[in-house]
Amino acid sequence: MLLTGCSSFGGLGGFGDFGDFGISNLIDRFSSNKDEIQIDEEEIAALKALPTLPLIWKAKVSESEIAVFEPIYENGAVYTADQKGLLTRLDPLNGKEVWQIKTKLKLSGGVGAGEGLILVGTFNGEVHAFDESGGELWKARLTSEVLSAPQIHRGIVVVRTGDGRVFGLDAADGTRKWVYQGVTPALTVRSFAGALVARGAVFVGLSGGKLIAMNMLNGNVGWEAAVSQPKGVTELERMTDITSLPVIDDQQVCAVAYRGRIACFEIMDGNQIWARDASSHVGLVMDNNYIYVSEERGTVVAYDKRSGAMMWKQAKLGTRKLSAPQLVGGSSFLVVADAEGNVTLLNRYDGGLVARATTDESPIYSRPEYIPDGFIVQTSKGGIYAFLPQ
């Protein structure tokens, strides 16, 4: 992720110094020595001694230099995209290619899928919709780059653009039904998070630590809540953006902010249920009992979703840069990927390390994705790996 904004800040050498995914480098620079994870030989040996996760299959797409691509499983198929414009459908059982489209587009995020549509976005602000056979149905031009996967629910395609807007498009033809634009701080984190669409509403975490709930049919804001409040004097110190997707159950919606808090709110009115200090730029996942967060400095933390009490903490993953966690293997396991190309399986109830596997040693920035009997990840070098969580 990159820092963006209209103002500059001295002593950091400009935005370019942070690299393609600058928020991780920013965290490294501003972490004090006492907060750093100390990885000793005993810890490394323990990681190497873990059982190896069985590899089901692997496939290859093009390398991604600046975009974050996340494969998706939908209606018995796996869909992937890459920066060179290839959109591919794979068989989830063996990874074999069913079809591949050379879109000739500079794809910037994706893939979104549902209700018979396959959706991708581009750096020049377009959304393209295909059917499940690979035929292009329509395209829509928006106002800025599309860095996250478009979402579809009840005939509405919801898209978040890089300039902070959220669009609702008609799934039939891509025509614009509504648009939302909030107030954007002068300095923000370039976010690859999109929008959560559920229960007839759109939930979006914003720059400045705000979470909003919108009516999916017309884009009207139902409520706005503060996950985190900016603190400090300088714009950099006050940066507390929500750069990951919220999570939801039948009663509450929860989100986490970078350099801020994790908080849960009532779905209907946005009243806060609980909040705890936390920091994450990659996100969280929820089950019936816990909320699991990949926090900064390579730590996975489980919170009781009703009270916010910390249930366990796992800080011996050998890295400081994790993906968002994912629930896999029925009711037993949690999986996280990391910037060294590893995937690690955790016990969901106590955070214990269960198994581990390596891919191609390139970063995995996106959340692992569910497939029947397993999960898949996409690396920055374009490796697609499917594992069996046992």
N, C-alpha and C positions, 0 to 999 in steps of 0.2 A: 504494500500500500504506500501511496505517496502523500506527502503533505501538499495541500493546495491552498490558495488564498491570494488576496490582493496585497497583502502586506509582507514585509520581509523581517528577518530577525538576525541580529548581528552574532558573529562568532560561530555560525554553523555552516558557513560557506555556501548557502543557497540550497534550494530544494534538491538539486541534482545529486548532492553528496549522499543522499539516503538510498540511492539505487532503485531498482525496479520495485521492490517491496519495502519501502523505506521505513515503515512503522516499526519493524523488527529491529532495524539498525538504530532507530531513535531510542527504543527501549534499552538497547545495549549501552548507548552513550550516556544515558541519564540514570542508569542503575548504579547505586553505590556498591562498593566492594562487599559490604556486609550482607547485601541482598542477593549476591550472586550465588548460583548453585555451585558447590564444590564437588566435582566428580572425581572420586578417588579410585584407585585400582580395584578395590574391593567391589565398588558399585559397578564398574565396567565388567568385572568378572561375573557378577550376578546377572547382568543383562545378557552376556554371551552364553550363560549356562541355561537360559530359559528354553523351553521346548520351541521348536520351529513351527510356525503356522503353516499348514498345508496349502500349497499353491494349486488352485483349480485350473487356471489358464492365464495366459497373458496375451496382449495384443499391442499394437504400436500405431500411434498417430504422430503428427508433427510436434516439434518442440514449441513451447510457449515462452516467450521472452518477457512479456509485460502483462498479459492477461491471465486470469485465474479461471480454469475450466474445470467443471465438475460433471462427471458422467451421471446419467439418471436412468433408473429402471422404471419402466412404465408399460403396462399391458403386455407383459411377456417379452419385452425387448430391452436392450441396453442401447442408449444413444450417447454418442460422444461428439465433440467438436474440437477444432484446433484453430490456431491463429492463422494458418494458411487458407482457411475457408473450407476445410473438409468436414462434412457432416456424415457420420457413419452410424449404421445400425448393426449391432452385434447380437449373436445368440448368447443369452446369459448362461447356458449350460456348458458351452465349450469355447466361447469367445470368437467363433468364426463370423466373418463378415457376411451380413445378409444383403446389404447394399451400401453404397457410398456415393455421395454427391459432391462434386467440385463446384461449390457455390460461387467461386471467384470473388468472395467477399472477405474483408478483413474482420473476421469475427473477434469479438471482444469479451464474450461471456456466454454462458449457457452450459447445458441445454435445459430448456423448460419443456415439459410435456404433460399432456392430459387432454381428455375429451376429444381424442382423435387428432390433436395438433402436436407438432414438434416445432419449438420456437427457439430462435437464436437472435442475438443482437450484434451490432457492429460499432466500430469506432466512430463512424460518421453519423450515428444516431438513428439507425434503421432497425426495425424489427421485421424478421422474415418468418413466415409461417409455412410449414410443410405438412402434408398428410403422412400417415404411417407407412406409405409406400414410397415416400421420398418426393412426391410431386409438390411443387411450390403452389401455394394457394393465394397468398397475398403478402404485401409488404407495407409498412407504415413508417413515415418519416417523423422523428421526434426532434427534440431541441439540443440533445447532447449525447455523448457516447453512452452505450448501454453496457455496463460493467458486470451485471449480474443476470442470472437466468430469469427470463419473463415467467410469470405465474399465470395459471388459468383456473378459473372457478366459476361455475354457473354461467358460462357464456361470456365472461369478462376476462380479458387478458390484462394483467397488471404489470407495469414496467416502471422501474426506477432508473432515472438517468443521472449522469455524472454531475449535472448542475443542481441536483437536489430536488428535482421535480418527480412526481409520481403520476403516471398516466393510466387511465382506464380505457381500453380499446375493445371494440366489438369483435368477438372471436370469429364471427362470420366473415368479416371483410376487412378488419383492421381499422375501421373508422374510429375517430376519437369521440369518446363519450364524456370524459371529464379529465381535468388535470388539477393537481394540487401543487402549490409551491409555498414553502414556509420560509422563515427568516434564516439565512445562513450566516454563521459567524465569519469574521474576516480570515481566520485560519482554521482549516479543517483537515481531517484525514481523508484521503481518497479511498472511498469505501467500495468493496466488492459485494457488499450485502444488498439484497433486494428487499422484498416485502413479503410478509407472512399473510396469506389469504386463507381465511377459515371462518366458518359460521356466518357467512354473509358480510364479513367485515375485512378490512385491510389494516394490518398492524405494521407500523414502520418506526424504526429507531432512527433518530435524527442527530445531526451535529448539535453540540451543546447539551447532550444528555436527555433530550426529550423523547418520549414515546407517545405516538398518536394512534387513535383508532378511527377509521373512516368507514362510511357507508360504501359498500362495494358498487352499488348501482349508480350513485351520483357523485361520489368523492367528498361528500360533506363530512367534516370532522365531528365525530361524536364526543370525544374527550381527548384531553392532552394531559400527560403526567410527567413529572420530573423523575427520571431514574437517577440522575446525578446532577449536582450543581457545580458550575465552574468555580474554581478557587485560584487564588494567586493574583499577581499584578500584571505580568506580561501575557500576551496572547498565547504563547506556548504553554505557560503554566496553567492557563485557564482552559486548555483544550481537554474536553471530556466527552468525546463523540461516542455514539453507539454505532459500531461498525460491523455488527453481526445480526443475524435474524433473531427475533423474539421466539419464545416457545409458548405453547398454550395447552390447556386441558379444558375440562368442562366448566371450570369456575374462575380460573385465573390465567393471566398472561404475564410472562416474566421476561426481563431483558437485562443485559449487563453492559456497562460502559467502560471504555478505556480510561484508566486513571480515575475511576469513580466508584460506582456501587453496582451490586446486583439487587434488583427489586422486583416484587410481584404485585400485581394490581387486579382488582375485580374486573371481569370482562365487561360488565354492563355499564359501569360508571367511572372506572379508572381510579377508584379509591385504593390507596396503598394498603397492602396487607402486611408486608414486611420489607425491610431493606438491610443490606449488610455491605460494608466496605469491601470492594473487590476491584480487579482490573483485568479486562480481557478485550482483545481486539478481534478474536476469532470466533468465540461464541460458546453456546451451551446446548444441552439436550435434557429432556424431562421424561421420567417414567411415572409409575403410579405413586412412588414414594419420594424420590430424590430429584434434585436438579444437579446436573454434572457440568462443571465449567472448566475449560482449559484456560487457566489464568496465566499471567505473565511469568516469565522465568521458568517455564517448563513444568508447571505444577497443575495437576488435575485435582479438583476439590468437589466433594459431594455435599450438598446442603439438603436438609429436610425441606420439602417444598411447602409444607404447611406453616412452619415456624421460622425457617431460615437458619436453624441451628446447623453448625458444621458437623457432618457425620464422619468424614474421613478426608485425608489429604495424602496424595502421592506425589513426591518430589524427586524420585530417583529414576527418572526416565532418560537420563543421559543427554539431555538437550534443553535449551531454553525456548525453542520455537516449535510449538505444537499446532496441529490443526484443531478445529472444533471436534468434540467427541461425537461418537455415534453408538447407538444401542444395537447389538447384534447377538446372534445365537440364542434366540428365544428370550428368556428372562434372566440370563446369567452374566452376560459380558458387556463390556464397554471397550471400544477401540478408538485409539488416537493415532494419527500419523505425525511425521515431523519433518524438519527441514533437511535432515540427512537421508531421507527416503526410507525410513523405518516405519513399520506399523506395529503397535504394541497392544496386546489384549490384556484388559484389567478385569479383576473380579468386581462386579457391580456393587457388592454389598460391603466390601472392606477396602477396595482399591488395590488389593494385592496383584502383583505382576503374574500373569498366567502364561503368556507365550509371545513370541516376537518373530518378525520376518523382515528381510531387507528387499528392496526393489532395485532401482538402478542408481541409487545414491544421489539422486537429484531431489530437490525439495518437493514435498507434497503440501500444497497450501489449502486445498479444498477438503471439506469433510468427507470421510469415507461414506460410500453409498450402499444401501441395502440391495442385495439380490437374494432370490430364494436360496436358503441354506448357506449364505455367505455374505461377503461384502466386496466392493471394488474400490480402487483408488486410481487417480490419474496423476502422474508425476509431471514435473516441469519439462522433462525431456520427452514427454509424450508416451510414456509407458502406461498401459492399462493392465492392472494386476487384480485378479480375483482370488480371494482367500477363503478358506473354510475355517470358521471359528470353533475349533474343538480342542 
